[in-house]
Amino acid sequence: MDMLLMGLCMSLIGIAVTAFAFAAATHPMSPAAMVEPQLPVVKAATAPARFFSDRVTSPIVPQSQVPIEVLLQQIENHVRLEQAAAESFVAFPTYDQLHSKTTSSFLN
């Protein structure tokens, strides 16, 4: 009986703490507390800051785009290889086949 009363008291205390926290979180703030603080004005730097060095790096030139047909053909080839691997595993399941590397250029 003592354990039941102790559990009941702890549950009531937990509910009270939860209700207090919920009321504090949903209680509207006073207008004085809602005023945004004034941040000090910072002058802009004359030169851009560099993290590691002052050496200027050249921008990265984007690679030439690959035609969509080539990508689709690579994906179809990958799917065919994975289906063949799954069929061979279903036909003769072994530990080595399950944990072997794929022959596809994509990693899965």
C-alpha positions as CSV (number, residue, x, y, z in Angstrom):
1,M,0.0,0.0,0.0
2,D,2.9,2.3,0.8
3,M,4.3,1.8,-2.7
4,L,1.0,2.6,-4.3
5,L,0.7,5.9,-2.3
6,M,4.3,6.8,-3.1
7,G,3.6,6.2,-6.9
8,L,0.4,8.3,-6.7
9,C,2.2,11.2,-5.0
10,M,5.1,11.1,-7.4
11,S,2.6,11.1,-10.4
12,L,0.7,14.1,-8.9
13,I,3.9,16.0,-8.4
14,G,4.9,15.2,-12.0
15,I,1.6,16.4,-13.3
16,A,1.9,19.6,-11.3
17,V,5.3,20.4,-12.6
18,T,4.2,19.7,-16.1
19,A,1.2,21.9,-15.8
20,F,3.3,24.7,-14.3
21,A,5.8,24.5,-17.2
22,F,3.0,24.4,-19.7
23,A,1.4,27.5,-18.2
24,A,4.7,29.3,-18.1
25,A,5.4,28.5,-21.8
26,T,2.0,29.6,-23.0
27,H,1.5,32.6,-20.8
28,P,1.6,35.9,-22.9
29,M,4.5,38.2,-22.2
30,S,4.0,41.7,-21.0
31,P,4.5,44.5,-23.7
32,A,7.7,45.7,-21.9
33,A,9.3,42.3,-22.2
34,M,8.3,42.0,-25.9
35,V,10.4,45.0,-26.9
36,E,13.4,43.9,-28.9
37,P,16.8,44.8,-27.4
38,Q,18.8,47.4,-29.2
39,L,22.0,45.9,-30.6
40,P,25.1,48.1,-31.0
41,V,25.8,49.2,-34.6
42,V,28.8,47.5,-36.0
43,K,30.7,49.1,-38.8
44,A,31.3,47.0,-41.9
45,A,34.8,45.8,-42.4
46,T,36.9,47.4,-45.2
47,A,38.3,44.2,-46.4
48,P,36.7,40.8,-46.3
49,A,38.0,38.6,-43.5
50,R,39.7,35.4,-44.4
51,F,39.5,32.5,-42.0
52,F,42.9,30.8,-42.6
53,S,44.8,33.1,-44.9
54,D,44.7,36.2,-47.1
55,R,45.4,34.2,-50.2
56,V,42.6,34.5,-52.8
57,T,41.3,31.3,-54.3
58,S,39.9,31.0,-57.7
59,P,36.1,30.2,-57.9
60,I,35.1,26.6,-58.6
61,V,34.2,26.2,-62.2
62,P,31.1,24.0,-62.6
63,Q,31.7,20.7,-64.4
64,S,30.0,20.2,-67.8
65,Q,26.6,18.7,-67.4
66,V,26.0,15.0,-68.3
67,P,23.0,14.3,-70.6
68,I,20.0,12.9,-68.9
69,E,20.0,9.8,-71.3
70,V,23.5,8.8,-70.0
71,L,22.3,9.1,-66.4
72,L,19.2,7.0,-67.1
73,Q,21.2,4.4,-68.8
74,Q,23.6,4.2,-65.8
75,I,20.6,3.8,-63.4
76,E,19.0,1.1,-65.6
77,N,22.3,-0.8,-65.7
78,H,22.6,-0.5,-61.9
79,V,19.1,-1.8,-61.4
80,R,19.8,-4.8,-63.7
81,L,22.9,-5.7,-61.8
82,E,21.1,-5.4,-58.4
83,Q,18.2,-7.5,-59.7
84,A,20.6,-10.2,-61.0
85,A,22.4,-10.2,-57.6
86,A,19.1,-10.6,-55.8
87,E,18.0,-13.4,-58.1
88,S,21.2,-15.3,-57.6
89,F,21.0,-14.9,-53.8
90,V,17.4,-16.1,-53.8
91,A,18.4,-19.2,-55.9
92,F,21.4,-20.1,-53.7
93,P,21.7,-18.0,-50.5
94,T,25.1,-17.9,-48.9
95,Y,26.8,-15.7,-46.5
96,D,29.4,-14.7,-49.1
97,Q,26.8,-13.6,-51.6
98,L,25.0,-11.6,-49.0
99,H,28.1,-9.6,-48.0
100,S,29.9,-9.4,-51.3
101,K,30.6,-6.0,-53.0
102,T,28.5,-4.9,-55.9
103,T,29.8,-4.8,-59.4
104,S,27.8,-1.6,-60.1
105,S,29.6,1.7,-60.3
106,F,27.0,3.1,-57.8
107,L,27.4,2.3,-54.2
108,N,24.4,1.3,-52.1
